Amino acid sequence: MDDEQGWVTVMEFRVAREVLSDAVAWTARSLPPRPSVPVLAGILLEVDGSQLSVSGFDYEVSARAEVDVQATESGRTLVPGRLLAEITRALPPHPVDIRAEGPRLAITCGNARFSLPTLPVEDYPSLPSMPSSAGVVESDVFAEAVGQVAVAAGRDDTLPMLTGVRLEIDDDRVTLAATDRYRLAVREFAWRPETPGLSAAVLVPARTLADAAKTLTSGPEIVVSLSSSGTGEGILGLSGKDRQTTTRLLDAEFVKYRAIMPTESHAFATLPVGLFTDAAKRVALVAERGTPLRCEFTPGQVTLRAGGTDDEGQAEERCDVEFDGEPLTIGFNPSFLLDGLAAVHTPRARMDFTSPLKPAVLSGVAEPAADDDGAAARAVQKGPDYRYLIMPVRLPG
């Protein structure tokens, strides 16, 4: 309909402020910081009936959230995404009225009013279709697993094979793995495949996967979708309650990580994660950048040391641990060690050693239920779901 100024109302609706703010903020997270073309900095608002979809796409990652609205007229418009996110986050706690007319978007909330320029919606690329469903996983399990593994992914974009998370599907088991060459994290979990006997292996950008996994936990389950295209042309889709995201798969060959994981150990320590972590953090305060945290394991305790030269600080602390094997002294990058301890998510952790110059493997120790003395034994038989391999640092002298 035409108004007094000759503009044509393209879209008009009312929506709850918090609902709109959450949807816009979630979508804006996927917007590129430096878009290759101006329209990719936009968020697409589309109203169809009583549904508003809030979308973003940069040719690599797409995000789409759907919310219920009271619509007067359906339509679509493209607005600057980060600005819209800042505005919706700052609005007062009242219903929001939005009207797109001509080249402007009007936002009214309580006594606050905004008028934003729109972007040419006809130049905006079509969002990719969600691939066919591969299976379903509990959202909290998926979020935890991705978080445990993504911490070990590389951040150097010139080595794309190290910036991804390897996702392997073998019937009702999924394995995630990531490495930056200095540590390797592997997590397994159960899921419900769409087709029994399903087998697949893809490489997913770690940052995108980690962000999506953390923010798709509003519903009890996540649907994992995979395109049938080959690696590099394929797409991974994740969808939860009212939200879905897609990302293009990495066209790179992941390392043969199973060959790296030690198959035996000559000694192991059982660590109280909280106490050991606190001690390591304190001692690491004097560790200069690139210098190791020295760990001296003997029966019943570990002594942590850092620093030691005349021109730097020194620190030492002992922590009670269970240790089985010959006394061992090994050095680790403090940040890498602390990352692994934070990711095991159990009160106690086990660290297996082969030698001071070979990788150590950190895993969680299952705690038996109060009424089930056999739980721990069965957990050991099954093997740990999470393993964090860390390369040692050669100690001086």
ABEGO torsion letter per residue (X at the ends): XBBAAGBBBABBBBBBAAAAAAAAAAAAAABBABBABAAAABBBBBBBEABBBBBBBAGABBBBBBBBBBBABBEBBBBBAAAAAAAAAABBBBBBBBBBBEABBBBBBEABBBBBBBBBAAABBBBBBBBBBAEBBBAAAAAAAAAAAAAABBABAABAAAABBBBBBBEABBBBBBBAGABBBBBBBBBBBABBGBBBBBBBBAAAAAAAAAAAAABABBBBBBBABBBGABBBBBBBBGBBBBBBBBBBBBBBAAAABBABBABBBBBBAAAAAAAAAAAAAABBBGBBBBBBBBBGBBBBBBEGBAABBBBBBBBBBBBBEBBBBBBBBAAAAAAAAAAAGBABBBBBBABAABBBBBBBBBBBBAABAAAAAAAAAAEBABBBBBBBBBBBX
